[in-house]
Amino acid sequence: RCMAGTLLLHIGVDLFLEGVKDSYGDYDTLEYSGIWLITIVMVVFGMSAALIAGAVAALSVYLFQSIT
């Protein structure tokens, strides 16, 4: 059990760093704030709420970028 927990923690930290830290310069401010929104919603409310927040963030970013 300890080895499985350690592996899950290691993979979770690695995925977090890859998704949030390493993508810092790749996206503009609005898209990057959507990544942080999804991350915070996932930590606070869970995966299902994060999927909905991600869909809303993606549609909002698309709409805003299409207008400007």
Contacts in CASP RR format, 6 or more apart in sequence:
PFRMAT RR
TARGET T0000
AUTHOR 0000-0000-0000
METHOD contacts of the structure
MODEL  1
RCMAGTLLLHIGVDLFLEGVKDSYGDYDTLEYSGIWLITIVMVVFGMSAA
LIAGAVAALSVYLFQSIT
16 39 0 8 1.000
19 35 0 8 1.000
20 35 0 8 1.000
20 36 0 8 1.000
20 39 0 8 1.000
23 32 0 8 1.000
23 35 0 8 1.000
24 32 0 8 1.000
25 32 0 8 1.000
27 35 0 8 1.000
30 61 0 8 1.000
30 64 0 8 1.000
30 65 0 8 1.000
31 61 0 8 1.000
34 54 0 8 1.000
34 57 0 8 1.000
34 61 0 8 1.000
37 53 0 8 1.000
37 54 0 8 1.000
37 57 0 8 1.000
38 50 0 8 1.000
38 53 0 8 1.000
38 54 0 8 1.000
38 57 0 8 1.000
39 50 0 8 1.000
41 49 0 8 1.000
41 50 0 8 1.000
41 53 0 8 1.000
41 54 0 8 1.000
42 49 0 8 1.000
42 50 0 8 1.000
42 53 0 8 1.000
END
